[in-house]
Amino acid sequence: MAPDIFNEQEWDTDLDDEEEGLDTGPPFRGLYRSICDKHGCHPNSYFVRHIEEKELRMKHRGFTKQESTALGEILRSIICVDTLDLEDNWLRNVGCKQLCKMLSDNDNIHEMDLSQNQLGMEAANHLSRMLKSNQSLQSLSLSANGFEDNIAAILAEALEDCRLKRLRLSKNQFGDRTGTILGSVLAANDYIEVLDVSWNMIRGAGTTILAKGLKENIRLRSLDLSWNGLGEKGGIALADALLVNSTLTELDISANRLNNNVAIKFAKVINSNDALQILRLNDNPISTSGAITLITALLNTSNHALEHLGLQGNPVEYEFLRTLRELQTERKVTVTYGTVLRSGNTTQDLGKPAIGPAGPTKPVLIMEENLIINNTKRLQELFTKYYITAAEKGMCNPEELIECLKIMSPGLNMKQLSSVVQSIPRNHHNLIPLRGLFESKDCKIPAR
């Protein structure tokens, strides 16, 4: 049953009675109240209720200077907190200072989110000193703080030797100078595994230096540079780095003005790199020929590790679909892409209709008379619920399969669906075997 939004008991906010139950339960409640009295502020009721939980997620609460000081002080004494999420609280420099002081004494917090807190240069200095001394913090998010290149320069030395495993710097105002700094960080740091610098302003020049650091790095697993404007120069530099780097498994460079020349370079990466598993090139001006170059490289390379290629927003042609079908009969690779153009680049494709963007998010697709089921687990659940006898026997009639597929994708063309299902091979009792539908995450059934 959905919660009653007009029932105040459904809400977990700071509007509750601040005095209720503060002296009962865990001893830290009394200590916290004493600290708040000392600093002249009210105890945060949400924090009081969750004071001994492993994860403290306190977003959008707008702490005052006194409240953030009290919070930092009490957290020095609490050893059970592992995750501290303080996104969007206007902590500013003063609040960040108190938290950094706390982290100098508390080695139990492993994950902290300080996104959207209006942090400035003073906060960056506190963070830098904290990162040099703290050996336990593993994940830090500083997204959406309006940071510019001068902040990256302050953090640079600490980041080169810090013990962080995950660092998120997205949605700031970092430019090419930060790209150069991150190149030095990647070359020196042996701990960072996940780096998110998406939604910044790093261009080709900064990416070129960053890529040089990536060549030397042996630890990074995931790099997100989407929405930066890397351009052809930056894209080619990253591709060249991946011809050397053998540890990165995920790269997102979506929406970076990458063209066909970059696609050709990444085709070479696919041919030689046996570590990269996820490559996202969504929303770049890569043409249909660039998309075919990439998918052909996947088809012709037997030792690649790629499991997902993202080309969402990029138009493709029917030749691309044929190559993709051939690829997916040989190995399990998911590929997302944009609109299939109305007329392809071969005579046999002229006059064929355009097909809208397709991908694994749609549970059922019909493409060129093929039935593609992208969520077979859901299909199995439906058979168990509505056609339990068929599920138990592992066989169903065409009508039962059609009904389940209609539930999964109500917008399917029923005439086309019926025609495709009727073409699926059956046994001599006119029944369709379900084993092939249920045994994998997704399934493609070619019509006879």
N, C-alpha and C positions, 0 to 999 in steps of 0.2 A: 504494500500500500504506500502511495506517495506521501511524504510528510506534509502536515498542515502548516503552510507558511504563515498563517495568522496565529498559530499557537506559539507563544514566546518560549515554551519549554523546548521547542525544536531547535532553537538558536543557541550557539555557543559563542557568546560575545562578552565584551567587557561591560555590558550594560547591566549585568547581574548585580546583586547586592554585594558590594565590595567587602563587607564585614562578615558575611556568612561563612562559618566554618573555618576561619583562618587559624584558630588555635587548636584544631583537632587534627588527627591523622599524623602524617610524617613530621618529624621535628624541624625539618627545613622550613616549614610554613611559619613557625614562630620566629625563626631567625630572619626570614625574608621580611616579615612585618617590622621587626626591629630595625632592619637596614633601611626600609622605606621611611620609617618615622625619623631616622637620623637625617635622611636627605630631603625630608619634607614633601613626600609624594605618597599617593595611594598605592597599595599593592595591586598588581595586575591580576584580576580574578581568573583569567584563563590560565596564566602561569601557575597560580596557586593550585588549581584543580589538576594540573598535569605536571606538577613539580618533580615527580619521581619517575616520569616516563622516559624511555630511551630516546624517543624522538620528540623534539619541541618544535612545532611548526606555528610560528606566530607572525603571519603575514598581515600587512595592511592595518597596523594598529597605531601608528603614529606616536612613538615614544617621545616624551619630553627629555630634556637633558638629565633631569633628576631620575626619571624612570630608567633610562638606559644605564646610568651610573649604578643604580641599585641592582639592576639585572646583572651587570658585569661582576659586581661584588659577590652576589649570592652564588653565581656560577663557579666561582673559585672553590666553593665548598662542596658543591654537588658533583659527585663522581659518576652518576649513572647516565648522564646525558651523553649520547653518541652523535646525534644529529641536531643541529641548531639552524633553523630556517627563519631568517629575519627579513625577508624580502619586503621592500616598500614600507619602511617605517620611519623615513626621514631621520635616520640616526646621525647623519652628517659627521663632521670631524670629531666632535666630542664623544658621541656614542661609539664610534669606531675605536677611539683611543681606549675607552673602558674595556671593550671586548678584547682588544689586543693585549692589554694588561692581564686580563683574565686568562688568555691562552698561554701566557708565559708561565702560569702556575698550574693550569689544567691540561693534562695530557690525555684526557679521556675523550675529548670531542674530536671526531674524525671527519665530520662533514659540516661545512658552514656556508650559508647562502646570504650574502650581503648585497644582492641586486637591488637596484632602484632605491638607493639610500642617500643620494646627493653627496657622495663622498668627494673630497677634494685632495689637494696636494698634501695637506697635513695628515689626512687619513692614510694616504699612500706611504708616507714616511713611517707611520706606526705599523702599517701592514708589512713593510719591508723589514723592519726590525724584528717583528714577530716571526716572519717566515725564516729568518736566519737562525732563530733560537728554537722554534717549535719543531719537534721531530715526529709528532703524531698526527697532525692534520693531513688528511689525504685528499679532500675535495674542497675546493673554494670557488664560489661563484661571485664575480664582481661585475656582472652584466648591468647595462643600462644605468651607469653612474655618470655619464657625460665625460668620461676619461678621454684625454687627448694624448699626443705623443710624449709630452713632458712627464706624464704620470708613468708611462711605460719605461721611461729612462730611470725614474726613481726605483721602480720595482725590478729593473733588469738584473742587478747583481744578486739579489735575493732569489730570483727565479732560476738563475743558472745552477744554484746548489740546493734548492729546496727539496723537500721530500714529498711534495704533492704528487698525487697520481692523476687527478682530474682538475683542470683549470678552465673556467668559462669566463671569457672576456667579451662576449657578444654585445651588440647593440650599444657600442660606445662610439667615439669619434677618432679612433686610431687610424693613422695614415701610413705612408711608406716608411717613415722613420721607425714606427713600431714593427713593421715587417722586418726591417733590418735587425732590430733588437731581438725579435723572436728567432731569427736565424741563429744568432749567437746562443740564445737559450737552448734551442734544439740541439746545437752542436755540443753543448756542455752538459746538459741535464740528462741523468740516467734514470729518472724516476717517473716523469710525466708520461702517462699513457693516453690521456684524452685531452685534446686542446680544441676549444671552440672559440674562434675569432670571427664568427659570422656577423653580418650586418654592421660592418665597419667601412672604412674608406681606403683600404690597402689596394694599391694599384700594381702595375707591372713591375716597377722598379723595386718596390719593397718585397714583392713576392719572389723576385729573382734571388735576393739575398736569403730570404726565408727558405727557399728551395735548396740552397747550398747547405744550410744547416740540416735540412731533412736528409740529405745524402749521407751525412755523418751520424745521424741519430740511429740508435739501436733499440729504443724503448717504445716510442710512440706507436699506438695502435689505431687511434682515430683522430682525424684532422678535419675540422669543419671551417671552410673558408667561403661558404656561400654568401651571396649578396655583398660582394666587395668591389666588383669592377676590375678584376685582374687583367682582363683583356688577353689578346693572343700572346703577348710576351710573357705574362705571368703563367698562363696555362701551359705553354711549351716548357717553361722552366720547371714546373711541377712534374710534367711528364718525364723530362730528362732525369729528375731526381728519383723517380720511381723505377727507372731503369737500373738504378744502383741500390736503392733502399729495399731491404728484404723483410721488413717487420711491419710496415703499415698495412692494416687490413681494411680500413674504411676511410674513404675520401669523399667529401661533399664539396663540390665547386659549382653548385647550381647558381644560375643567375649572375654570371660573371662576364658576359659579352664574349664568350668563347666561340670560335668559328670552326670551319672545316679543317683548317690546318692543325688546330688543337686536337680535333677528333682523330686525324691521321696519326698524330703523335701517340695518342692514347691507344690506338689500335696496336702500335708497336709495344706499348706497355703490356697489353693483354697477351701478346705473343711471347713475352720474355719474363714477366713478373709472376711468380708462383705463390705470392703471399696475399695480394689484394683480393678481398672478398666482396666488397661493396663499393661501387663507383656511381656517384650521382652527378649527372650532367644536365639536370632538369633546367628548363627555361633559359637555354642558351640559343643563339642564332646558328645552330648547326643545321645544315640543309639535309634533305632526304638522302643525298649521296653520302654525306658524312655519317648518317645513321646506319646506312648499309655497310659502310667501311667497318664500323665498330662491330656490328652483328656478324659480319663475315669473319672478322678476326676471332670472335668467340667460337664460331663453327669450325674454323680451321686449326685451332690450337687445342691440343689434347691435354696439356699439363697446366692450364690456367686454373686458378682457385676461385674465380669470380662466381658469386652466387646471385648477385643482383646488379643490374645495370639500369640506371634511372635516366630516361629521356623524356620525361613528362613535359608537355608543352612544345615538343619538337615534332613537326610533321614527318610522316613516313609514307612509303608507297607499298603497293601490293607485293613487290619484290622483297621488301623487308619482311613482310608477314610470312612469305614462303620460306625465307632463310630462317626466320625465327622458329617456324614449325619444325623444320629439319633439325635445328639445334636442340629443341626441346624433346625430340624423340631419342636423342643420344645422351643428353645429360640434363640435370635439374638446374635450370637457371631461370630466375624471374626477371622479366624485362617490362618496364612501363614506358609508354610512349604517347604521343599526341594524336592528332587527327590523321586518319588514313586518307590521303588525297584522292579525289574523284577519278583522276586519270593517272595511271602509272607511267613508267618510262619504257614499257615494252608494249608491243602491239596487242598482246593478249589481254592487257589490262585496260585498254581504252574503253571508256564508257561505263566502267564499273562505278557503283555509287560510293560516295565518301562515307567513311565510318568515323564516328566520334571517338574522342580519346578513350582508350581502354587500358585496364590494368587489373591487378589482383584484388583491388578493393571491391570490384563487382563480383558477387558470388557466382553468377552464371553468365556466360557470354556465348553468342553464336557468331562464328566468323567463318566465312567461306564454306558454309555447310558443315562446320565442325562444332561440336558441343564442348565447351570449355567450362569445367566446374572448378572454381577457385577455392571453395570451402567444403571439402568432402566431409569434414567433421560435422558440420551443420546438417548436411544431407543425411548422415547416419542418425543424428538425433531425431530428425523428422520421421524417418522410417520407424525408429523405435517407438515413437509416440503414436503415430497414426496407422502404421502397417506393421505391427509387431511380428505377425506370422511371416511376412516376407523377409523381415530383418533376421528372424531366427533361421529361416531356411536359406538365406543368402540369395534369393531369387525374387524378382518382381515382374509384374506385367507392365507394359508401356504406360498404361493409364496411371498407375501408381507413381511411376517415376515423374511423369508430367505434372501431377498434382504437387509433388514435393518441390519440383523446380519452380513451379508457379509461386509457391509460398516464399522461396528464397529470393526470387526476382520477379515481382509482380508486373514489371513493365515490359517483360519479354513479348515479342510478337508470337502469339499463340499458334498461328498457322505455320510459321517457320519452326517453332519449337516442336510441334507435333510431327512435322515432316522429318526433322533431324532425329528425334527419338525413334520414330518408326524405322529409321534406317540403321539403328544400332543392331549389331549381330545378336541373335537369340538362339536358345537351344530348341530341341525338337518339340518342347511343350510351349513354345512361343514366349518363354520367360527370359528376362535379362539378368545375367549374373551380377550380383552386387559387390563381390569381393574386389574387383578392380576399381570400383568407385570409392570404397571405404579404406583401402589400405595405404593411401598417401594423402598428403595435405591438399594437393590439387590434382586434377585429372583432365586430360584432353582426349575426347572420344571422336575419332574421325568417322565420318559417315561412310557407308559401304559404297 
